[in-house]
Amino acid sequence: MHLVSSLFTTIYLCLIFLLALYGLHRCWILYLYYRYYKWAAPRRAPEMTLAWPVVTVQLPVYNERYVVERLIDSICKLEYPRDLLEIQVLDDSTDDTREIVAAKVQALKAQGFTISQVHRGCRVGFKAGALEEGLTRARGEFLAIFDADFLPPADFLRKTLPYFQDPQIGMVQTRWGHLNEDHSLLTWVQSLFLDGHFLLEHTARNRSGAFFNFNGTAGIWRREAINSSGGWQHDTLTEDLDLSYRAQMNGWRFVFLPDVVCPAELPVDINAFKTQQNRWTIGAIQTARKMLPTIWRGDLPLKVKVEATFHLTACLGYLLMVAVSFLLPLSLYFRTQVHWPFMTLVERVALVATSTSIILFYAVCQRDLHADWTTRLRNLPAMISVGVGMCISNAKAVLQGLVGHRLEFYRTPKYSVPSHDQSWKKMDYRSGSSFAALTELVFACYFLVATGVAYSSRQWGSLPFIALFCFGYTYVALLTAMHGTSWGRFAFFRFSSKD
């Protein structure tokens, strides 16, 4: 029994050490952010001295009846000469979105806009295939891309195009904003995650010379950069991340503009949020498998290779978190069998370091973005808990990405819902998974028991972490059931189409 306890303890400590390592990497990102952005002399945006070029705006959509007209209207408000602006609606829809787009396109053509609807007979390559098809028909030297849930500001092109006067710039990415962050706790949590990713990670990587990525929308590409880097490829679910790495390895430089904000709608349905996170997770792992060997063989600085590895493998943290979730309650028992005086110290230091790095990371982000940042910090514990609760779903996605099977691209449903509006629950495109909700509920019950055990055995150091895990799994499980396609007592046991 002592041997089993020792082996368990060793594995457990190794796992939380690896988690702490990813936590320390957040601190490294913070250091880069301050060194190259906050402490550096501010960079002035270039003024346009050349003639304004022809730009093609590509709008890849698939079954977006609730938001597609809003998207097209926002593009038509861009402050840019009409004779230099081409709009492509890359419409792969299989529902009435196709007719809505056709009517909108005809009306705008009558008003003098250069706009077309590109509809393919099949969804080969999904979004990447649609972008590639649009590229063959586009006349623009530059291509701006917006997903269906985005509303770019009118001056988007005038703020981004001047950077392309440098012939080495291949892509300019802007920061995502949020149209409905105050809709619910779920949307607040998502806004915190995205703010940290864009403001801190993108800024730190871009300004320090590391690779960062186009996020699939709210950015603009030089056509030559796409073509010379192999074009849009669909062997991963994150064609944006894949092309970004290929282009940067091909010598193209990217620019991130944290002060240019393109607001978008956050998923209000947790099952839609899971669909989005699963696609991003699978795609990141697929891109890591595809690109990391080439990156490490390439003639790149060591710091670029290391940062790319942390960037592309960050999703492995979901597997680590699920393993720690399973082992943490068991450690309450095994630590009584193994009298290692440093075990409790190492465990608490690692868990506190991981939690502190997360809190510090997102607190700095909110402070730099919002005047009411102290009020917003109240959502940080919930953000950590929800992140834990999402680990089961995302860990499954990691395994799918590692296996390497061909997977279908499931887009994130959008509903165009204002704050606190619950009408989306009666709309189409909803989905759900009874297995996911039941699995998360099992983990919630597991941690509820562990909370009681930790309290009764007076293990006060472990109690806050166990309670945090318990809340996260419970919240995500209940939302998964409630947001499923059926309410009531059958919510856990009903499946629906993934349309």
SULNOR-V466340 format. One line per field, one symbol per residue. phi: phi as a letter, one per 40 degrees, with the letter a starting at -180 (. if undefined). burial: + if it has 9 or more other ideal C-beta (glycine too) atoms within 8 Angstrom, else -. A space follows every 10 residues. Layout:
phi: ???
burial: ???
This chain:
phi: .ccccccdcc cccccccccc cccccccccc ccccccbccc ccccccccbc ccccbbcbbc bafbccbccc ccccccccca dccbbbbbcc bccbbcdccc cdcccccccc chccbabbbc cacdgfcccc ccccccbcbc cbbcbbcccb bccccdcccb cdcccccccb abbbccbbcb cccacccccc ccdcdccccc ccccccccgc cbbccgagab bcdcccccbh gcbbcbcbcc cccdcccccc hcbbbbbccb bbcaccccbc ccccdccccc cdcccccccc bcdccccccb cdcccccccc ccbdccdccc ccccdccdcc cccccccbcc cccccccccc cccccccccc dcccccccbb cccccccccc dcccccdccc cccccccdcc cccgccbccc cccbbfbcdg cbcccbccgc aabccccccc cccccdcccc cccccccfcc ccdccccccc cccccccccc cccccbcgcc dcbbbaccd
burial: ----++-++- +++-++++++ -++++++-++ -++++++--- -------+-- --++++++++ +++++-++-+ ++-+++-+-+ ---+++++++ +++-+-++-+ ++-++--++- --+-++++-+ --+-++++++ +++++--+-+ -+++++++++ +++--+++++ +++++---++ ++++++-+++ +-+--+++++ ++++++++++ ++++++++-+ ++++++++++ +++-++--+- ++++-+++++ ++++++++++ -+++++++-+ ++++++++++ ++++++++++ ++++++++++ ++-++----- --+++-++++ ++++++++++ +++++-++++ ++-++--+-- --+--+++++ +-++++++++ ++++++---- --+--++-++ -+++++++++ ++++++++++ +-------+- -++++-+--- ---+--+-++ ++++-+++++ +-++-+++++ +-++------ -++-++++++ +++++++-++ +-++-+---- ++-+-+---
